Amino acid sequence: MVIRISARTVTVTERRDLRRIDVVTSLSPDDTGARLRARSIGFVDGDAVYLDTLWLRALGSDPHWNTELDEVLSFAECHGRFDCLYLKSRLSAGASAQAQHLR
């Protein structure tokens, strides 16, 4: 999944690929955090973005989505990147950022 944050929009592409979650922006960390908070998506802390898993869960409506997301969250929890509400991912600048692999 790729979450792109711009000055006006937050777009989510590649929704079927939950094995990696990329958060990509061309904005400053402060502006990115403001966009995420304004949309109740999450927040930024340093070079990390914390995604609200309730928002992630709402992106899909089929059982497969929920099963895949549960697996991702279980894996992330074992590695200290999930606190039962927020999923920690790396904030990447620009379109050519490296993927944040969760598995």
C-alpha positions in Angstrom: 0.0 0.0 0.0 1.2 3.5 -0.8 -0.2 6.5 1.1 0.7 9.7 -0.7 0.3 13.0 1.2 0.2 16.3 -0.6 -0.8 19.8 0.3 -4.4 19.1 -0.7 -5.0 15.3 -0.8 -4.2 12.0 0.8 -4.4 9.2 -1.7 -4.1 5.5 -1.1 -3.0 3.2 -3.9 -1.9 -0.5 -4.2 -4.4 -1.3 -1.4 -4.2 -5.0 -2.0 -0.5 -5.1 -1.1 -0.4 -4.9 2.7 3.0 -6.6 2.9 4.5 -3.1 2.7 3.1 0.3 3.6 4.8 3.3 2.2 3.9 6.8 3.4 5.3 9.2 0.9 5.2 13.0 1.0 6.8 16.1 -0.5 5.7 18.2 2.4 7.7 19.0 5.6 7.1 16.6 8.5 5.1 19.4 10.3 2.8 19.9 7.3 2.5 16.2 6.8 1.5 15.7 10.4 -1.0 18.5 10.2 -2.6 16.8 7.1 -2.8 13.4 8.9 -4.2 14.9 12.1 -6.8 17.0 10.2 -8.1 13.8 8.5 -7.8 11.6 11.7 -5.3 9.4 9.9 -2.5 9.6 12.3 0.5 11.8 13.2 4.2 12.3 12.6 7.0 12.0 15.1 10.5 12.6 13.7 10.9 10.4 10.6 8.1 8.0 11.6 4.4 8.2 10.8 1.9 6.6 13.1 -1.2 5.5 11.2 -4.5 5.1 13.0 -5.5 1.4 12.5 -9.2 2.3 12.7 -8.6 4.4 9.6 -6.7 1.6 7.9 -9.4 -0.9 8.7 -12.0 1.4 7.2 -10.2 1.4 3.8 -11.4 -2.1 3.1 -14.8 -3.8 3.6 -14.2 -7.4 2.7 -13.1 -10.2 5.1 -9.8 -10.7 3.2 -8.8 -7.1 3.9 -9.4 -7.5 7.6 -7.6 -10.9 7.7 -4.5 -9.4 5.9 -4.6 -6.3 8.1 -4.8 -8.4 11.3 -1.7 -10.4 10.1 0.2 -7.2 9.4 -0.7 -5.8 12.8 0.3 -9.0 14.6 3.7 -9.0 12.9 4.2 -5.3 13.6 3.3 -5.8 17.3 6.0 -8.4 17.6 8.5 -5.9 16.3 7.4 -3.0 18.5 5.6 -1.1 15.6 2.0 -1.4 16.8 0.6 -0.3 20.1 -3.0 -1.5 19.7 -4.1 1.7 18.0 -1.3 3.1 15.8 0.9 1.4 13.3 4.4 2.8 13.0 5.8 3.3 9.5 8.7 5.2 8.0 7.9 8.6 6.5 9.5 8.9 3.1 10.2 12.0 1.1 9.4 12.0 -2.6 8.1 9.5 -5.1 11.1 7.2 -5.2 11.2 6.4 -1.5 12.1 2.9 -0.4 9.3 0.6 0.8 8.7 0.0 4.4 8.5 -3.8 4.6 6.3 -5.2 7.3 6.9 -8.9 6.6 
